Amino acid sequence: MLRRDGWKVRVLDNLEPQTHRHGCPSWVRPDHDFIRGDLRDRATIAAALADIDVVFHQAAYGGYMPEIAKYVEVNSLGTAQMLEVIREENLPLKKFIVASSQAVYSEGAATCPEHRLVFPPVRPVAQLRQGDWEVRCPICHAITTSAPTPENAPIGGETVYGLTKVDQEKLVLLWGKQIGIPTVALRYSCTYGPRQSIFNPYTGVIAIFCTRLLNDLPPVLYEDGEQTRDFSFVEDIARANLLAAETDALDGLPVNVGSGRGVSIREVAAQISDALGIQIAPEAKGEFRPGEMRHLTSDTGRIRAAGYQPQVDLASGIGRYLDWIGAQKDVREYFSEAAEILREKGIVHHVRSK
Ligand SMILES: [Zn+2]
């Protein structure tokens, strides 16, 4: 999208093997200005940032694994070092955009019958062990319904990944104000689309469900599958980045990027199943991940007011992803092995049998 609009683009990527199982992907062509290197290396950062006007900082380590130091090192320290290099070298940057995430929220906003819009905390593990998935009002404990989450909802992060996303956006936004460089933190909803790794079993629910079904296995739903998420097609995420680069209306702010529509994970599984013509009922065996939010729909008022309009709905986005997967070789399924590891490491829990 950037190239099409006449930008000169340089890419820095470490080609993490969990995502890029077969090395450099075919869409990186020899005439691209591509640096294979790690964000944790200062000299690499300095080389990548030379002569750059706008940084779109997407690099991060993601997922639910218990590698606390790696998240902090890549996400928090990696970002901090970029900011230091820009300041030390006095680089004439025009804007710095950082990819944040809806994972910065503890739980999605909710509506209580009595207290209207409330911001519930993460659900207690003791409650989840009972197989009780409801989100309750923090004031009266009534069962709530999901509401769009605005940017001013409390942030904290209930997973190590979420916590490092809070670090990243706070570091970038406050540094920008100190140094006088415009910054934007884009809080992405669940992102999917062509080129999303079909090898990484730890992140990307749509990719995981596709590879499960294509291998004649049922999609696995955590909780009861009725938790909801907001999905963004990758091109819409790219559009949001371009908009943030070109407008000054979002400068200095955290900004939700999403469709504004919540879809249950069970519904996502059904849509993929229908699109593939593979009817295998999903499994929900009472497994859950502590710290995971029940519902998250982005309130997209802020970015829409700046001119953003997502263009690809979930059904056509899933279709586009399946077309792309259809052209890939080696569509294996890595989730079964990963699911076992997540259980062993205590990341995925099971409801207590009665
Ligand atoms: Zn209430």
Residues whose N, C-alpha, C, O or C-beta is under 5 A from the ligand:
A	BS01	ZN	C112 E114 H115 C137 I139 C140 H141 A142
